[in-house]
């Protein structure tokens, strides 16, 4: 299946979860927020929320500074 992740179309396994996507991207789960089709996915739902073909995902990381 294909989904758009941070503006780039990616081929992903069918039924991949948000947590599985982060693993595939090699991202840590600390300081990260995920939006799926325009709605924030609570961290507690990352393992149970699955992507569909055509999903649009934004993965945001916190950046400190001043």
Wavefront OBJ file of the C-alpha trace (Angstrom):
o trace
v 0.000 0.000 0.000
v 1.048 3.611 -0.410
v 0.728 6.458 2.097
v 2.061 9.993 2.182
v 4.475 10.525 5.075
v 5.692 14.077 5.686
v 4.879 14.971 2.084
v 6.568 11.958 0.479
v 4.695 8.968 -0.912
v 6.015 5.744 0.609
v 5.272 2.095 0.042
v 4.397 0.456 3.351
v 3.240 -2.989 4.480
v -0.528 -3.470 4.531
v -2.022 -2.723 7.937
v 1.110 -1.090 9.366
v 0.474 0.678 12.665
v 1.658 4.158 13.562
v 4.230 2.520 15.882
v 5.353 0.246 13.037
v 5.743 3.243 10.755
v 7.964 5.001 13.303
v 10.057 1.844 13.606
v 10.355 1.625 9.813
v 11.470 5.269 9.704
v 14.027 4.609 12.454
v 12.516 7.273 14.688
v 12.525 7.328 18.448
v 9.181 7.686 20.189
v 10.320 10.425 22.537
v 9.475 14.006 21.587
v 7.354 12.872 18.639
v 3.762 13.652 17.687
v 1.840 11.966 14.876
v -1.138 13.212 12.879
v -3.071 10.807 10.666
v -5.364 12.314 8.035
v -5.349 15.625 9.906
v -6.060 14.283 13.410
v -3.509 13.841 16.182
v -3.076 10.198 17.203
v -2.596 9.878 20.979
v 0.616 8.060 21.895
v -1.398 5.352 23.657
v -3.091 4.483 20.351
v 0.031 4.198 18.191
v 0.151 0.384 18.325
v -3.561 -0.029 17.535
v -4.028 2.708 14.921
v -3.354 1.378 11.425
v -2.755 3.196 8.186
v -4.784 2.647 5.041
v -3.725 3.081 1.456
v -3.864 6.804 0.744
v -3.378 7.833 4.376
v -1.616 11.127 4.989
v 0.739 11.072 7.971
v 2.701 13.901 9.530
v 5.413 12.975 12.009
v 6.584 15.952 14.036
v 9.552 16.107 16.364
v 10.003 18.569 19.189
v 12.908 20.972 18.812
v 14.296 22.915 21.734
v 15.923 26.259 21.441
v 15.707 29.799 22.444
l 1 2 3 4 5 6 7 8 9 10 11 12 13 14 15 16 17 18 19 20 21 22 23 24 25 26 27 28 29 30 31 32 33 34 35 36 37 38 39 40 41 42 43 44 45 46 47 48 49 50 51 52 53 54 55 56 57 58 59 60 61 62 63 64 65 66
